[in-house]
Amino acid sequence: MYQRILVPVDGSPTSKHGLQEAIRMAKLTGGKLRLLHVVDDTSIALSFDAYAGYPSEWLEGLREGGKSLLADAKAVAAAAGVEVETVLRDNFAVPVHELIVTEAGAWPADLIVLGTHGRRGIGRVVLGSSAENVLRRSPIPVLLVRSPEPPAKPEATGDEASAQTLRVNLPSGALSVE
């Protein structure tokens, strides 16, 4: 049962939460993990401001970032005593969710574990949901791990309202946009 667990990672807090749950599952079942990171057109679009130079330099920078992210995630799983392997894919032809489902079939995985924001309403409509698309298309079980809700902030008034900051997270993959 769940001996081969595919875990797409993108470096976001949500993805890390999914990885932790996958590690717990693998320890429970004696299974192994395959960590997948995808460099795709969304990754490049999100990195335009972060990189200067030629497109080939952007792409190589994203690949190197993906390799580093996979190495860090692999170290976390290995430290927990879980067998783990990594794979980095470049993808510009199909959506990431299709690549995840394809990778799960090719490996072959028994389970896909994904971190998800659990967005509803307009946030889900505008940003889409890779996790939902994987869930709909996968022929194998998918475990969606929802990140904990951030603590509620008190209402800001007067000068405090104008001093609020905007947090932007630029992940190295397309599974997370906050």
C-alpha positions as CSV (number, residue, x, y, z in Angstrom):
1,M,0.0,0.0,0.0
2,Y,1.4,3.3,-1.1
3,Q,5.0,2.1,-1.6
4,R,5.8,4.7,-4.4
5,I,4.7,8.2,-3.5
6,L,5.1,11.1,-6.0
7,V,5.5,14.5,-4.4
8,P,5.6,17.6,-6.7
9,V,7.6,20.4,-5.0
10,D,8.0,24.0,-5.8
11,G,9.6,25.5,-2.7
12,S,6.5,27.2,-1.4
13,P,5.3,26.7,2.3
14,T,2.3,24.8,0.9
15,S,4.6,22.4,-1.0
16,K,6.8,21.9,2.1
17,H,3.7,21.1,4.1
18,G,2.8,18.4,1.5
19,L,6.3,17.0,1.6
20,Q,6.1,16.6,5.4
21,E,2.9,14.7,5.0
22,A,4.4,12.5,2.3
23,I,7.4,11.7,4.5
24,R,5.0,10.7,7.3
25,M,3.1,8.5,4.9
26,A,6.3,6.9,3.5
27,K,7.5,6.1,7.1
28,L,4.2,4.6,7.9
29,T,4.1,2.3,4.9
30,G,7.8,1.7,4.4
31,G,7.5,3.4,1.0
32,K,9.8,5.6,-1.0
33,L,9.3,9.1,-2.4
34,R,10.0,10.6,-5.8
35,L,10.2,14.4,-5.7
36,L,9.3,16.2,-8.9
37,H,10.1,19.8,-9.8
38,V,8.9,21.3,-13.0
39,V,10.4,24.3,-14.8
40,D,7.7,25.6,-17.0
41,D,6.5,28.8,-18.8
42,T,4.9,30.1,-15.6
43,S,8.3,29.7,-13.8
44,I,9.9,31.8,-16.5
45,A,7.2,34.4,-16.3
46,L,7.5,34.7,-12.6
47,S,11.3,35.1,-12.8
48,F,11.5,37.9,-15.4
49,D,12.1,40.5,-12.7
50,A,14.4,38.3,-10.7
51,Y,16.9,37.5,-13.6
52,A,18.8,39.8,-15.9
53,G,20.4,38.6,-19.1
54,Y,19.3,36.3,-21.9
55,P,16.5,33.8,-21.9
56,S,18.9,30.9,-21.8
57,E,20.4,32.4,-18.6
58,W,16.9,32.6,-17.1
59,L,16.2,29.0,-18.0
60,E,19.6,27.8,-16.6
61,G,19.0,29.8,-13.4
62,L,15.6,28.2,-13.0
63,R,17.1,24.7,-13.6
64,E,19.8,25.4,-11.0
65,G,17.2,26.7,-8.6
66,G,15.1,23.6,-9.2
67,K,18.1,21.3,-8.5
68,S,18.8,23.2,-5.3
69,L,15.2,23.0,-4.2
70,L,15.1,19.2,-4.9
71,A,18.4,18.7,-3.0
72,D,17.0,20.5,0.0
73,A,13.8,18.5,-0.1
74,K,15.7,15.3,-0.6
75,A,17.8,16.0,2.5
76,V,14.7,16.6,4.6
77,A,13.3,13.2,3.5
78,A,16.6,11.4,3.9
79,A,17.1,12.8,7.4
80,A,13.7,11.3,8.3
81,G,15.0,7.9,7.1
82,V,12.9,7.8,3.9
83,E,14.2,6.5,0.6
84,V,14.0,9.3,-1.9
85,E,14.9,10.1,-5.5
86,T,14.4,13.3,-7.4
87,V,13.5,14.3,-10.9
88,L,13.6,17.7,-12.6
89,R,11.5,18.3,-15.7
90,D,11.4,21.1,-18.2
91,N,7.9,21.5,-19.6
92,F,6.7,24.1,-22.1
93,A,4.2,22.0,-24.1
94,V,1.6,20.8,-21.6
95,P,0.2,22.1,-18.3
96,V,2.0,21.1,-15.1
97,H,-0.9,19.0,-13.8
98,E,-0.7,16.8,-16.9
99,L,3.0,16.4,-16.4
100,I,2.4,15.3,-12.8
101,V,-0.1,12.7,-13.9
102,T,2.1,11.5,-16.7
103,E,5.1,11.2,-14.3
104,A,2.9,9.3,-11.8
105,G,2.0,6.8,-14.5
106,A,5.5,6.4,-15.9
107,W,7.3,5.8,-12.6
108,P,4.7,4.2,-11.6
109,A,3.4,5.8,-8.4
110,D,0.8,4.4,-6.0
111,L,-0.1,7.8,-4.6
112,I,0.4,11.5,-5.4
113,V,0.8,13.9,-2.4
114,L,0.2,17.6,-3.1
115,G,0.2,20.7,-0.9
116,T,-2.8,22.9,-1.7
117,H,-3.9,26.4,-0.6
118,G,-7.6,25.3,-0.5
119,R,-8.6,28.5,-2.2
120,R,-12.3,29.1,-2.8
121,G,-14.4,31.5,-4.8
122,I,-12.7,34.2,-7.0
123,G,-9.2,33.3,-5.9
124,R,-9.6,29.8,-7.3
125,V,-11.2,31.1,-10.5
126,V,-8.5,33.7,-11.1
127,L,-5.4,31.6,-10.1
128,G,-6.8,28.2,-11.1
129,S,-5.9,25.0,-9.2
130,S,-3.2,22.7,-10.3
131,A,-4.0,20.4,-7.4
132,E,-7.7,20.3,-8.5
133,N,-6.7,19.4,-12.0
134,V,-4.3,16.6,-10.8
135,L,-7.1,15.3,-8.6
136,R,-9.6,15.2,-11.6
137,R,-7.2,13.6,-14.0
138,S,-5.2,11.1,-11.9
139,P,-6.0,7.4,-12.2
140,I,-4.3,6.8,-8.8
141,P,-5.2,8.2,-5.4
142,V,-4.2,11.8,-4.7
143,L,-3.7,13.1,-1.2
144,L,-4.3,16.9,-1.0
145,V,-2.7,18.4,2.1
146,R,-4.1,21.8,2.9
147,S,-1.9,24.3,4.6
148,P,-3.0,25.7,7.9
149,E,-4.9,28.9,7.8
150,P,-2.8,31.9,8.8
151,P,-3.9,33.5,12.0
152,A,-6.6,36.2,11.6
153,K,-5.2,39.7,11.8
154,P,-7.1,42.4,13.6
155,E,-8.8,45.1,11.5
156,A,-6.4,48.0,10.8
157,T,-7.7,51.5,11.3
158,G,-6.6,55.0,10.3
159,D,-2.8,55.2,9.7
160,E,-2.4,51.5,10.3
161,A,-4.5,50.7,7.2
162,S,-2.3,52.7,4.9
163,A,0.9,51.2,6.4
164,Q,-0.1,47.6,5.6
165,T,2.4,45.6,3.4
166,L,1.8,43.4,0.5
167,R,3.5,40.0,0.6
168,V,4.6,38.5,-2.8
169,N,5.9,34.9,-3.0
170,L,7.7,34.1,-6.2
171,P,8.0,30.3,-6.2
172,S,10.4,28.5,-8.6
173,G,7.5,26.4,-9.9
174,A,3.9,26.8,-11.0
175,L,2.2,24.9,-8.2
176,S,2.0,27.9,-5.9
177,V,1.2,31.6,-6.4
178,E,0.2,33.6,-3.4
